[in-house]
Structure formats: structure tokens, C-alpha cells
Amino acid sequence: MAGPESGYDLGVDLSRLWWAGKYHIGETVVGHMEAAANNVPSEAGDLYRSGGWGAPDGANGPAAAIESYASKLHTMLVTNARNFREVGEALVLVANDYAATDQAARDELNNRKKQIQQVEGH
């Protein structure tokens, strides 16, 4: 894969990295955090039972297993959100730092940042 042929091309490529890190990955982080917040097995309480049906008194049916799985899923979602956030921050840092090596790239990146921020409403 060939690299950019000019500072302008580099600025275009860097703007894509910057946008991904600043906005696109942020949407993924929000999605993971919302999923983690909503990861409450509300039906688990309905699955508790005491004895009867051949289970010893104090048995809670599948509720414990469901709650254990929900806890593991919550941890994975929160961990993924944190990792995505760090990747996004790294992409922004790379784009900004790399643009500092070429004036045309820096100019084009700054121009596209303004356009992106207008479209994104920031």
C-alpha cells in the first residue's frame, strides 16, 4: 500500500484518523457503557424458587448462573469501553503529532477538523 503522495494527502488521511478517534470510537464507547448500564437480569428475580419441584430448600434455580453471566458480561463491556476510549485518544494524538511533521498536512488536518466539528455539531 502506497503512502500519501503529498502533505495534503497526508492531512486527508490524518483527518480520517482524527475523526475516528474523536467521534466514531466515542459512539462505540457510549454504546458499550449503555449496554453495561442496562445489563441487569431483571428476570433473574423471577427465577428464584425454593424447594418444591424436586429442588432442595434454598435452591435458587438458574438465577445464580444468570447473575454470574450478567456480571461477567458487564465487566467485559466496561473493559471494552475503556479500551476503545484509549484507542480513540491514541488516534487523535497520532493524527495531531504526525501532522506536526508537515505544514501542508497540518493545514489540511486543521481545515478538515473545522469541517468535521461543524458537521458533528461541536
Steps between C-alpha positions, in 0.01 A plus 500: 500500500645830395515788742369849441662679208483849648453686825141565393439126458659437837271759656197327346611164641574651840158666509341157461701368794415810703127469421500131590674566830302811591149399395449155355670302775327724756166376370620144554605585856156647574334189357707271719436708812126509431500125450691453826256726686204309360654160567279418794333161487160623612358157442747339742275583794221310331723196476557456872309215655508314823478127509191346352550353156772266620748769600620522857384791712714805432575402140468800274469338160681668212505846659854470637638386165323785318626756750855363469486525122353853520785604731761363260329668205490832689873477573577426135291792376660747740850371417430528127367853543816602687720338233308668216530836676878455525523403132301810406730722705803336335362559150445869573849529647659324200314718252595822677862401559556366149346813347763703681762350267360661184351847462268405213376199697445717808310759297277240338439319829402827671273591209327162513473509879297821469275339238456184705419696816234698311342180370521331841355809666798580723 
